[in-house]
Amino acid sequence: MKGQVEAEKFVDGELKQCSVAVSDMLGKPDGRRVSQLVYGDLFNVLENSKGYLYGQSVNDGYCGYIKAEELGDPEDPTHWVAVPATHLYPGPHVRLMNTGILYFGSEVSIVSVEGDWTRLAGGACVPSSHLLPLEERLDDPVTIADLMLGSPYLWGGITRYGIDCSGLVQMAWRACGLECPRDSDMQESELGRTLPQGETPRRGDLVFWEGHVGIVAERNMLLHANAHHMAVAYEKLDAAIVRIAEAGGGPVTSIKRVDGLKLNRPPG
């Protein structure tokens, strides 16, 4: 997707946080989705417009409009959701009716641990195994991206409910504690080093087309959120190159390698 970020990453404004499971960031009030925030994401509010708050995501500087009722006062998070999604319960018991959901990457504040459950600020409970301390990050972005396998494709999406190609990359990199811009053109410009022509891509490399990006999972295997499968899917890299070119998406523009990634061995 194509974004517009012309301002500095941090400017004066009022700091708010996403107070719902996921909030659409729009290009204009009542416009189309350009990105999303998940619970706990910070948003620097610059102006109020027709029930929407315009500002920047603190994580990546992305600009857009968020519904005012979906932002609240910031909390001090202690943990983050490290599974694709977790249900919220009114108490520490699996047979209670769930009251909500949180998605991967959501940052929360805990108040107590009750057996195998953790109670969050606000009173809801989640399985303790679904959380990690805020300072604890994961290692392999490919393994993280694989958690989203089968998630439906959604332009501007960043969650299990729906995700796009650059959102998948950003989610995986962010979970490893690595900075990553939001859009594929920014990622191509800022991440890693370009492989020389003829060098074989390996696990963790990023393959770019104009307006699209995928992650190399193993030799000749691409993992990407794409509008062909309308999902996060594996696809042979050579087949994807041919298919995308035949569909009018053009050739691969670059293959980038981010050195220093901690990568697990691929299955088999």
Secondary structure, DSSP 8 states (H G I E B T S, - for coil): ------S-SS-SSEEEEE-SSEEEEESSTT--EEEEEETT-EEEEEEEETTEEEEEETTT--EEEEEGGGEE------EEE-SSEEEEBSSS-TTS---EEEETT-EE-EEEEETTEEEETTS-EEEGGGEEETT---S-HHHHHHTTTT-BB-TT-EETTEE-HHHHHHHHHHHTT----SSHHHHHHHSSEE--TT----TT-EEEETTEEEEEEETTEEEEEETTTTEEEEEEHHHHHHHHHHTT--S--EEEE-TT--------
